[in-house]
């Protein structure tokens, strides 16, 4: 088996608000938009999708036990950008040999940015 790409799907009760967060606050590029499902481009082989839990056969985790970990090329610039947007990023800290900070989406999912 050869995996060509990865798509993480978040099932959300606060679907519209969560889609807007990834779309407007994080500026992720939309690839697919349906009335209950949006797929965002992360890299050539990674996607992140937001699904309306009320229209799905699976329920969301409500932010429990989910971390989306994203390696970025300029952690300080990303942190400043999110501060300016008033997204409440955590302070940058050293962890496991990397510099990291966190944001939380409207559903409570933790987003880790690291360098």
MMTF fields as JSON, N, C-alpha, C and O atoms, coordinates in Angstrom:
{
  "mmtfVersion": "1.0.0",
  "mmtfProducer": "UNKNOWN",
  "numBonds": 459,
  "numAtoms": 460,
  "numGroups": 115,
  "numChains": 1,
  "numModels": 1,
  "chainsPerModel": [1],
  "groupsPerChain": [115],
  "chainIdList": ["A"],
  "bondAtomList": [4, 2, 8, 6, 12, 10, 16, 14, 20, 18, 24, 22, 28, 26, 32, 30, 36, 34, 40, 38, 44, 42, 48, 46, 52, 50, 56, 54, 60, 58, 64, 62, 68, 66, 72, 70, 76, 74, 80, 78, 84, 82, 88, 86, 92, 90, 96, 94, 100, 98, 104, 102, 108, 106, 112, 110, 116, 114, 120, 118, 124, 122, 128, 126, 132, 130, 136, 134, 140, 138, 144, 142, 148, 146, 152, 150, 156, 154, 160, 158, 164, 162, 168, 166, 172, 170, 176, 174, 180, 178, 184, 182, 188, 186, 192, 190, 196, 194, 200, 198, 204, 202, 208, 206, 212, 210, 216, 214, 220, 218, 224, 222, 228, 226, 232, 230, 236, 234, 240, 238, 244, 242, 248, 246, 252, 250, 256, 254, 260, 258, 264, 262, 268, 266, 272, 270, 276, 274, 280, 278, 284, 282, 288, 286, 292, 290, 296, 294, 300, 298, 304, 302, 308, 306, 312, 310, 316, 314, 320, 318, 324, 322, 328, 326, 332, 330, 336, 334, 340, 338, 344, 342, 348, 346, 352, 350, 356, 354, 360, 358, 364, 362, 368, 366, 372, 370, 376, 374, 380, 378, 384, 382, 388, 386, 392, 390, 396, 394, 400, 398, 404, 402, 408, 406, 412, 410, 416, 414, 420, 418, 424, 422, 428, 426, 432, 430, 436, 434, 440, 438, 444, 442, 448, 446, 452, 450, 456, 454],
  "bondOrderList": [1, 1, 1, 1, 1, 1, 1, 1, 1, 1, 1, 1, 1, 1, 1, 1, 1, 1, 1, 1, 1, 1, 1, 1, 1, 1, 1, 1, 1, 1, 1, 1, 1, 1, 1, 1, 1, 1, 1, 1, 1, 1, 1, 1, 1, 1, 1, 1, 1, 1, 1, 1, 1, 1, 1, 1, 1, 1, 1, 1, 1, 1, 1, 1, 1, 1, 1, 1, 1, 1, 1, 1, 1, 1, 1, 1, 1, 1, 1, 1, 1, 1, 1, 1, 1, 1, 1, 1, 1, 1, 1, 1, 1, 1, 1, 1, 1, 1, 1, 1, 1, 1, 1, 1, 1, 1, 1, 1, 1, 1, 1, 1, 1, 1],
  "groupList": [{"groupName": "UNK", "atomNameList": ["N", "CA", "C", "O"], "elementList": ["N", "C", "C", "O"], "formalChargeList": [0, 0, 0, 0], "bondAtomList": [1, 0, 2, 1, 3, 2], "bondOrderList": [1, 1, 2], "singleLetterCode": "X", "chemCompType": "L-PEPTIDE LINKING"}],
  "groupTypeList": [0, 0, 0, 0, 0, 0, 0, 0, 0, 0, 0, 0, 0, 0, 0, 0, 0, 0, 0, 0, 0, 0, 0, 0, 0, 0, 0, 0, 0, 0, 0, 0, 0, 0, 0, 0, 0, 0, 0, 0, 0, 0, 0, 0, 0, 0, 0, 0, 0, 0, 0, 0, 0, 0, 0, 0, 0, 0, 0, 0, 0, 0, 0, 0, 0, 0, 0, 0, 0, 0, 0, 0, 0, 0, 0, 0, 0, 0, 0, 0, 0, 0, 0, 0, 0, 0, 0, 0, 0, 0, 0, 0, 0, 0, 0, 0, 0, 0, 0, 0, 0, 0, 0, 0, 0, 0, 0, 0, 0, 0, 0, 0, 0, 0, 0],
  "groupIdList": [1, 2, 3, 4, 5, 6, 7, 8, 9, 10, 11, 12, 13, 14, 15, 16, 17, 18, 19, 20, 21, 22, 23, 24, 25, 26, 27, 28, 29, 30, 31, 32, 33, 34, 35, 36, 37, 38, 39, 40, 41, 42, 43, 44, 45, 46, 47, 48, 49, 50, 51, 52, 53, 54, 55, 56, 57, 58, 59, 60, 61, 62, 63, 64, 65, 66, 67, 68, 69, 70, 71, 72, 73, 74, 75, 76, 77, 78, 79, 80, 81, 82, 83, 84, 85, 86, 87, 88, 89, 90, 91, 92, 93, 94, 95, 96, 97, 98, 99, 100, 101, 102, 103, 104, 105, 106, 107, 108, 109, 110, 111, 112, 113, 114, 115],
  "secStructList": [7, 7, 7, 7, 7, 3, 3, 3, 3, 3, 3, 3, 1, 1, 2, 2, 2, 2, 2, 2, 0, 0, 0, 0, 0, 1, 7, 7, 3, 3, 3, 3, 3, 7, 1, 1, 3, 3, 3, 3, 3, 3, 3, 6, 6, 3, 3, 3, 3, 3, 3, 3, 4, 4, 4, 1, 1, 1, 7, 7, 7, 6, 6, 6, 6, 7, 3, 3, 3, 3, 3, 7, 1, 7, 2, 2, 2, 2, 2, 2, 2, 2, 2, 2, 6, 6, 7, 7, 7, 7, 7, 7, 3, 3, 3, 6, 6, 3, 3, 3, 3, 3, 3, 3, 7, 6, 6, 7, 7, 3, 3, 3, 3, 3, 7],
  "xCoordList": [0.84, 0.0, 0.887, 1.854, 0.54, 1.257, 0.263, -0.667, 0.461, -0.448, -0.046, 1.11, -1.001, -0.735, -0.978, -0.289, -1.947, -2.218, -2.946, -3.427, -3.016, -3.671, -4.705, -4.424, -5.906, -6.945, -7.488, -8.053, -7.322, -7.902, -9.261, -9.374, -10.301, -11.655, -12.089, -12.078, -12.474, -12.997, -14.51, -15.03, -15.219, -16.68, -17.086, -16.71, -17.849, -18.06, -19.529, -20.356, -19.833, -21.161, -21.239, -22.307, -20.125, -20.046, -19.435, -18.41, -20.067, -19.523, -19.226, -18.091, -20.198, -19.989, -18.888, -18.05, -18.891, -17.875, -16.48, -15.494, -16.409, -15.125, -14.607, -13.413, -15.491, -15.082, -14.543, -13.495, -15.246, -14.792, -13.431, -12.603, -13.19, -11.912, -10.764, -9.771, -10.903, -9.827, -9.729, -8.641, -10.859, -10.902, -10.375, -9.433, -10.958, -10.638, -9.514, -8.651, -9.515, -8.489, -7.143, -6.103, -7.164, -5.898, -5.57, -4.457, -6.514, -6.32, -5.961, -5.159, -6.551, -6.329, -7.13, -8.236, -6.568, -7.193, -8.236, -7.945, -9.442, -10.494, -10.254, -9.925, -10.427, -10.373, -11.762, -12.093, -12.578, -13.932, -14.874, -14.572, -16.014, -17.027, -18.374, -18.845, -18.985, -20.346, -21.153, -20.582, -22.449, -23.264, -23.017, -23.497, -22.278, -21.996, -20.548, -20.209, -19.691, -18.325, -17.404, -17.711, -16.273, -15.267, -13.909, -13.528, -13.189, -11.839, -10.841, -10.984, -9.818, -8.78, -7.465, -7.144, -6.721, -5.383, -4.38, -4.377, -3.538, -2.423, -1.103, -0.297, -0.882, 0.295, -0.139, -1.306, 0.778, 0.444, -0.101, -0.846, 0.267, -0.191, -0.983, -1.229, -1.384, -2.126, -3.302, -3.177, -4.439, -5.664, -6.273, -5.987, -7.111, -7.883, -9.316, -9.572, -10.254, -11.652, -12.483, -12.192, -13.538, -14.47, -15.841, -16.355, -16.43, -17.733, -18.755, -18.442, -19.97, -21.074, -21.553, -22.143, -21.291, -21.624, -23.09, -23.401, -23.987, -25.412, -25.78, -26.871, -24.888, -25.145, -24.318, -24.289, -23.645, -22.713, -23.129, -23.971, -22.523, -22.795, -21.84, -21.921, -20.94, -19.974, -20.03, -20.257, -19.829, -19.872, -18.457, -17.476, -18.372, -17.091, -16.53, -17.226, -15.254, -14.547, -14.658, -14.177, -15.287, -15.462, -14.125, -14.041, -13.081, -11.774, -11.016, -9.923, -11.563, -10.926, -9.978, -10.41, -8.702, -7.722, -7.307, -6.751, -7.562, -7.173, -6.121, -6.329, -4.998, -4.019, -3.664, -3.266, -3.81, -3.361, -2.005, -1.91, -0.96, 0.403, 0.93, 1.006, 1.293, 1.725, 3.126, 3.338, 4.07, 5.417, 5.392, 4.901, 5.926, 5.955, 7.396, 8.268, 7.629, 9.004, 9.395, 10.587, 8.43, 8.765, 7.77, 6.735, 8.089, 7.186, 6.884, 5.735, 7.897, 7.705, 6.736, 5.879, 6.86, 5.962, 4.532, 3.585, 4.372, 3.03, 2.42, 1.243, 3.206, 2.723, 2.271, 1.201, 3.089, 2.73, 1.444, 0.582, 1.325, 0.13, -1.124, -2.151, -1.037, -2.204, -2.496, -3.653, -1.458, -1.684, -2.416, -3.361, -1.985, -2.624, -4.09, -4.948, -4.375, -5.757, -6.545, -7.722, -5.893, -6.523, -7.066, -8.173, -6.249, -6.625, -6.121, -6.327, -5.469, -4.986, -4.027, -4.256, -2.949, -1.954, -1.286, -1.103, -0.931, -0.195, 1.21, 1.639, 1.929, 3.318, 4.15, 3.863, 5.163, 6.096, 6.941, 7.431, 7.107, 7.961, 8.797, 8.491, 9.855, 10.703, 10.154, 9.916, 9.953, 9.367, 9.904, 9.792, 10.476, 10.994, 11.978, 11.981, 12.798, 13.81, 13.269, 13.955, 12.053, 11.446, 10.836, 10.628, 10.553, 9.799, 8.354, 8.09, 7.404, 5.996, 5.08, 5.439, 3.889, 2.777, 1.487, 1.478, 0.39, -0.893, -1.975, -1.937, -2.944, -4.216, -5.309, -5.052, -6.521, -7.67, -8.753, -9.075, -9.317, -10.395, -11.714, -11.753, -12.783, -14.056, -14.628, -15.449, -14.213, -14.693, -13.864, -14.23, -12.748, -11.875, -10.693, -9.935, -10.517, -9.371, -8.1, -8.071, -7.049, -5.771, -4.982, -4.874, -4.434, -3.583, -2.198, -2.008, -1.252, 0.136, 0.928, 0.928, 1.591, 2.501, 3.908, 4.176, 4.799, 6.159, 7.189, 6.905, 8.411, 9.555, 10.769, 11.86],
  "yCoordList": [-1.182, 0.0, 1.249, 1.346, 2.176, 3.443, 4.578, 4.774, 5.317, 6.42, 7.644, 8.063, 8.213, 9.369, 10.694, 11.676, 10.733, 11.97, 11.65, 10.535, 12.652, 12.517, 13.628, 14.785, 13.271, 14.256, 13.987, 12.923, 14.938, 14.857, 15.536, 16.668, 14.844, 15.392, 15.656, 14.757, 16.907, 17.291, 17.384, 18.152, 16.609, 16.644, 17.643, 17.49, 18.661, 19.812, 20.134, 20.04, 20.516, 21.032, 22.52, 23.026, 23.209, 24.644, 24.765, 25.422, 24.13, 23.962, 25.294, 25.518, 26.169, 27.424, 28.266, 28.836, 28.341, 29.115, 28.5, 29.221, 27.176, 26.488, 26.645, 26.867, 26.534, 26.772, 28.187, 28.391, 29.16, 30.554, 30.752, 31.509, 30.085, 30.18, 29.734, 30.446, 28.551, 28.053, 28.864, 29.034, 29.359, 30.134, 31.55, 31.962, 32.292, 33.713, 33.976, 34.817, 33.268, 33.524, 32.917, 33.553, 31.677, 31.022, 31.158, 30.836, 31.626, 31.837, 30.568, 30.609, 29.438, 28.199, 28.268, 28.808, 27.724, 27.738, 26.622, 25.464, 26.975, 25.972, 25.206, 25.789, 23.887, 23.047, 22.597, 22.576, 22.235, 21.742, 22.421, 22.537, 22.867, 23.469, 22.854, 22.927, 22.255, 21.731, 22.402, 23.102, 22.211, 22.873, 22.335, 22.924, 21.229, 20.667, 20.192, 19.581, 20.468, 19.93, 20.886, 21.311, 21.224, 22.055, 21.381, 20.969, 21.278, 20.713, 21.838, 22.598, 21.933, 22.946, 22.303, 21.183, 23.026, 22.633, 22.992, 24.123, 22.055, 22.341, 22.244, 23.175, 21.105, 20.896, 20.04, 19.658, 19.74, 18.889, 17.529, 16.899, 17.075, 15.746, 15.75, 14.687, 16.928, 16.995, 17.956, 19.059, 17.513, 18.305, 18.309, 17.434, 19.303, 19.359, 19.666, 20.634, 18.842, 19.044, 19.28, 18.758, 20.086, 20.404, 19.916, 20.351, 19.012, 18.447, 18.818, 18.843, 19.102, 19.411, 18.105, 17.255, 17.966, 16.735, 16.332, 15.143, 17.313, 16.998, 16.33, 15.774, 16.378, 15.773, 14.508, 13.975, 14.028, 12.904, 11.701, 11.803, 10.582, 9.352, 9.171, 8.172, 10.124, 10.051, 11.363, 12.423, 11.297, 12.481, 13.016, 12.279, 14.299, 14.941, 14.639, 14.129, 14.962, 14.7, 15.875, 15.787, 16.978, 18.173, 18.694, 19.194, 18.57, 19.064, 18.171, 18.528, 17.035, 16.14, 15.175, 14.347, 15.291, 14.355, 14.62, 13.735, 15.815, 16.154, 17.253, 18.296, 17.027, 18.081, 18.012, 16.962, 19.126, 19.249, 19.922, 21.077, 19.217, 19.696, 20.162, 19.384, 21.44, 22.046, 22.64, 23.552, 22.126, 22.696, 23.904, 23.819, 25.033, 26.257, 26.742, 26.362, 27.583, 28.028, 29.26, 29.534, 30.021, 31.197, 31.295, 31.951, 30.644, 30.551, 31.922, 32.211, 32.766, 34.095, 34.937, 35.615, 34.902, 35.666, 35.144, 35.931, 33.828, 33.24, 33.663, 34.02, 33.624, 34.004, 35.468, 35.783, 36.365, 37.788, 38.006, 38.789, 37.315, 37.434, 37.046, 37.72, 35.958, 35.499, 36.428, 36.592, 37.034, 38.026, 39.244, 39.741, 39.718, 40.871, 40.573, 41.444, 39.339, 38.93, 38.616, 38.259, 38.749, 38.498, 37.071, 36.85, 36.107, 34.69, 34.009, 32.809, 34.756, 34.25, 33.073, 32.037, 33.21, 32.126, 32.038, 33.048, 30.833, 30.665, 31.237, 31.432, 31.508, 31.942, 30.863, 29.671, 31.293, 30.344, 29.724, 30.419, 28.403, 27.716, 26.661, 26.238, 26.248, 25.168, 23.856, 23.699, 22.911, 21.627, 20.564, 20.704, 19.524, 18.393, 18.827, 18.269, 19.802, 20.257, 21.164, 21.418, 21.653, 22.559, 23.745, 23.698, 24.795, 25.935, 25.753, 25.451, 25.938, 25.679, 26.723, 27.374, 26.866, 27.559, 26.92, 26.161, 27.242, 26.618, 27.657, 28.753, 27.283, 27.978, 26.937, 25.736, 27.396, 26.487, 26.979, 28.167, 26.058, 26.439, 26.524, 26.134, 27.019, 27.179, 25.872, 25.895, 24.764, 23.46, 22.957, 21.974, 23.633, 23.24, 22.386, 21.931, 22.158, 21.383, 22.207, 23.391, 21.565, 22.245, 22.206, 21.164, 23.359, 23.467, 23.853, 24.916, 23.0, 23.209, 23.729, 23.115, 24.849, 25.381, 25.216, 25.599, 24.652, 24.405, 24.657, 24.663, 24.864, 25.105, 24.451, 24.519],
  "zCoordList": [0.0, 0.0, 0.0, 0.756, -0.847, -0.928, -0.684, -1.467, 0.393, 0.729, -0.075, -0.046, -0.791, -1.647, -0.935, -1.208, -0.028, 0.699, 1.998, 2.203, 2.868, 4.171, 4.302, 3.991, 4.764, 5.033, 6.432, 6.686, 7.329, 8.661, 8.606, 8.137, 9.085, 9.074, 10.507, 11.348, 10.777, 12.081, 11.975, 11.165, 12.785, 12.82, 13.895, 15.057, 13.517, 14.394, 14.627, 13.721, 15.869, 16.186, 15.852, 15.505, 15.956, 15.618, 14.224, 14.041, 13.252, 11.922, 11.231, 10.807, 11.108, 10.366, 11.008, 10.31, 12.322, 13.041, 12.859, 12.711, 12.87, 12.703, 11.28, 11.077, 10.294, 8.899, 8.752, 8.139, 9.304, 9.201, 9.866, 9.359, 10.988, 11.678, 10.767, 10.624, 10.151, 9.287, 7.993, 7.443, 7.516, 6.28, 6.49, 5.812, 7.407, 7.579, 8.574, 8.322, 9.698, 10.719, 10.362, 10.536, 9.859, 9.497, 8.019, 7.604, 7.221, 5.783, 5.023, 4.09, 5.415, 4.676, 3.374, 3.342, 2.326, 1.001, 0.904, 1.207, 0.483, 0.28, -1.015, -2.048, -0.94, -2.137, -2.544, -3.729, -1.559, -1.797, -0.818, 0.37, -1.322, -0.456, -0.78, -1.916, 0.212, 0.121, 1.22, 2.057, 1.239, 2.261, 3.663, 4.632, 3.802, 5.134, 5.295, 6.309, 4.303, 4.296, 3.55, 2.436, 4.168, 3.505, 3.665, 4.761, 2.556, 2.566, 2.3, 1.342, 3.175, 3.046, 2.611, 3.007, 1.8, 1.351, 2.439, 2.926, 2.822, 3.729, 2.985, 3.008, 2.319, 1.48, 0.301, 0.205, -0.582, -1.731, -1.311, -2.061, -0.115, 0.304, 1.617, 2.187, 2.103, 3.363, 3.247, 2.715, 3.754, 3.746, 5.15, 5.968, 5.409, 6.641, 6.243, 5.527, 6.707, 6.362, 7.604, 8.681, 7.431, 8.501, 8.05, 7.02, 8.826, 8.49, 9.555, 10.745, 9.123, 10.03, 10.663, 9.996, 11.949, 12.667, 12.491, 12.419, 12.422, 12.323, 11.003, 10.875, 10.027, 8.72, 8.491, 7.382, 9.543, 9.39, 10.238, 11.13, 9.936, 10.689, 11.863, 12.577, 12.068, 13.166, 13.945, 13.361, 15.234, 16.085, 16.311, 16.207, 16.62, 16.853, 18.223, 19.1, 18.394, 19.65, 20.616, 21.745, 20.19, 21.025, 21.555, 22.678, 20.73, 21.115, 22.078, 22.519, 22.409, 23.372, 22.657, 21.856, 22.953, 22.413, 20.985, 20.334, 20.479, 19.108, 19.139, 19.759, 18.476, 18.214, 16.742, 16.237, 16.061, 14.681, 14.764, 15.178, 14.378, 14.524, 13.168, 12.218, 13.093, 11.835, 11.982, 12.782, 11.214, 11.179, 10.25, 9.124, 10.726, 9.922, 9.785, 10.566, 8.789, 8.55, 9.353, 9.489, 9.896, 10.699, 11.847, 11.73, 12.942, 14.084, 14.676, 15.01, 14.809, 15.376, 14.562, 15.129, 13.251, 12.38, 12.486, 12.523, 12.533, 12.68, 14.009, 14.067, 15.069, 16.398, 16.414, 16.937, 15.84, 15.781, 14.981, 15.38, 13.858, 13.019, 13.8, 13.712, 14.563, 15.324, 16.504, 16.891, 17.076, 18.129, 17.565, 18.178, 16.414, 15.773, 15.475, 15.618, 15.062, 14.778, 16.051, 15.985, 17.209, 18.515, 18.641, 19.131, 18.183, 18.255, 19.521, 19.699, 20.397, 21.688, 21.58, 22.205, 20.795, 20.788, 22.162, 22.84, 22.555, 23.805, 23.612, 22.475, 24.697, 24.537, 23.825, 23.937, 23.107, 22.481, 23.579, 24.47, 23.507, 24.485, 23.782, 22.668, 24.458, 23.959, 24.477, 25.675, 23.567, 23.921, 22.979, 21.761, 23.514, 22.734, 21.65, 20.553, 21.949, 20.99, 19.897, 18.908, 20.063, 19.083, 19.815, 21.028, 19.079, 19.614, 19.181, 18.017, 20.117, 19.815, 20.452, 21.434, 19.869, 20.515, 20.027, 19.058, 20.72, 20.417, 20.201, 20.76, 19.373, 19.203, 19.392, 19.313, 19.641, 19.736, 18.792, 18.769, 18.008, 17.104, 17.883, 19.05, 17.275, 17.992, 18.542, 19.459, 18.007, 18.471, 19.656, 20.3, 19.941, 21.048, 20.632, 21.488, 19.332, 18.857, 18.998, 18.662, 19.5, 19.683, 18.38, 17.734, 18.006, 16.822, 17.305, 17.896, 17.055, 17.474, 16.276, 15.209, 16.458, 15.449, 16.008, 17.147, 15.216, 15.716, 14.627, 13.429, 15.124, 14.242, 14.857, 14.291]
}
